[in-house]
Amino acid sequence: MTVEAPTAAGLRIGGPAPDFTLRDQFGQDVTLSSFRGHKAVAVFFYPFAFSGVCTGEMAGIRDHLADFLTFDTEVLAISCDPVYAVRAFADADGLNFPLLSDFWPHGAVSRSFEVFDERRGCPHRSSYVVDKQGVLRWAVHNAAPEGRDLAEHLRQLRAAADGD
């Protein structure tokens, strides 16, 4: 089930995106607000590295990375896996975009975006597009076994980068 929504209770489309700093697969800090004024950002929350649907989705982003990454856009993928696991995932599948670890405090960023699954200990399969001003412009939430429509993500990201 895909739900294109205003987001959950505290977040809203047209409101500010929660800022965060997380470590990528290389142990480098990545801060969402560092893109403000320069790039629109697609934020992909995914449940687990190396799981079937997540592997396929991340490979889809990798295969269309030139479309996702322009001078005005960025892609960030977030899971609660530790940095070492996201590094192994990136290396195994040739994922050359930031995979961020929301491992500790466990799920803090996922919770701030209201997508943390307390029962499973991982984020839901959810996506957000943040415009160049740091405003949430689009959100979609997919059921765990359902892959994302990457073409729609790309369309929404480009619209946010263009200021539409």
N, C-alpha and C positions, 0 to 999 in steps of 0.2 A: 504494500500500500504506500503510495507516494502522497504526501500531504504538502501542498504548496500553501504557505500560511503567512498570516501574521505569526510571529513566533509565539512561544509560550508566554506565560503571564508577565514576567519582568522585562523581557526584550520586546522590542517592537520595530517593525519596518519603519524607517524614517528616523529612528533613534540612534544613539551612538552604539558602536560595537564595543564590547568589553575589551580593554587593552590587555595584553599579556606579553610575557617574555618566556619562551621555552627554548630548550636546546634541540638542535637539529641532529641528524645522523652523524655529523662530524664533531659534535660537542660544542658547536658555536651557538651563542645566543641569537635568537631571532625575535624581534619585538614588532608586534602588529603596527603600532603607531609610527614606527620608522618609515613606513610606506606613505604616511599621510602627506598629502600635498603633491605626491609623485605618481602613485600607482593605485589602481583598484585591485582588490585582493579576493580571490576565491579561496574560502576556507573549507576544506573537506575533512570532516570528522569520520574516522573509520574504526570499526570495532577492534580488529586484531591483525597484526602483521602475519603474513603467510597463510591466512585463511582464504578460502576459494574465491568468494565474491570480492573481497578487498584486493586480492592479488590481481584479479581481472580488471578492477577499476583503476588501480594504480598503473597497471600496464597500459590501459587506455589513455590515461593522462600522459604517460611517457611517450606513447606513440603519436600523440597530437600536441606535444609540448610546444612546438613552434607556434601553433595556433593559440595556445593558452598564454604563452609568455611573449609579450610585446614590450615596447618601451613603456607602456602605460598599465601593464597588468602583471600580477604575480599569483602563484599558486602555493598554498601551504596545506599540507596534509597532517592531521593530528590524530594520534592514538595514545592510549595509556601504556603502551609497551615501553620498556626501558630503552635508553639511548642505544645500548649494545644490540638490542633486538631490531630496532629500526635501521641501524647500520647494516646488520646482516641482511635484512629484507631489501634495503636499497642496493647493496652489492649483488645479491643473488638475482635480482630482477632488473638491474640496470636503471634504477630510479634516480634520475639526476635533477630532482627538484627537492625542496625542503620537506623532509619528514620530521615532524616535531614530536617530542616525547612529553606527554602530560602525566608522567609517571609519579612525580612527587612534588608537592603534596598530591597524592593520587587523585587524578581527575579534576583538579581545581579549575582548570580552564574549561573543560567540558561542562562542569557545573555552572560556570559563569555564563556559558552559552545555553544553559538549560537542556543539555543533551546527554547527561551522564546517566547510564543505566545502573542503578544501585545494586540490583540483583546480580547482574553479570560482571560488574566492575569495569565497564568499558563505555566508550561513547556510543550513542546510537549512530546509524548511518545518516548523518545530516550534513547539510551544506549551507553556507552563507556567502553572499557576495557583499563586500564592503567597498564603498566608493572611495574616491581619492580624499574625501574630507573625513573619512572614518565613520561614515553613516551606513547602517545596515540597509541595503537596497533590495535584497531578495533572500528567501530561505526556502529550503525544501527538506523534507524528512522522509526517508525511505524505510520500509520494513527491512529487518535484518537480512533476509535472503534476497532482496530485490536490489539489483544494480541500478546505478544512477544513469540518467539521460545526460551524457556528457555534452552533447550538442546543445541542449538547453542551458546547461551551465555556461558554456562558452558564449552563447548569445547574451545571457544575463551579465556576464563579466564584461563583455564588450560594451554593453549599454551603460554600465556603471562607469567604465573608463571614459566613455564619450560624454558622460554627464546627462544621459537621457533618463 
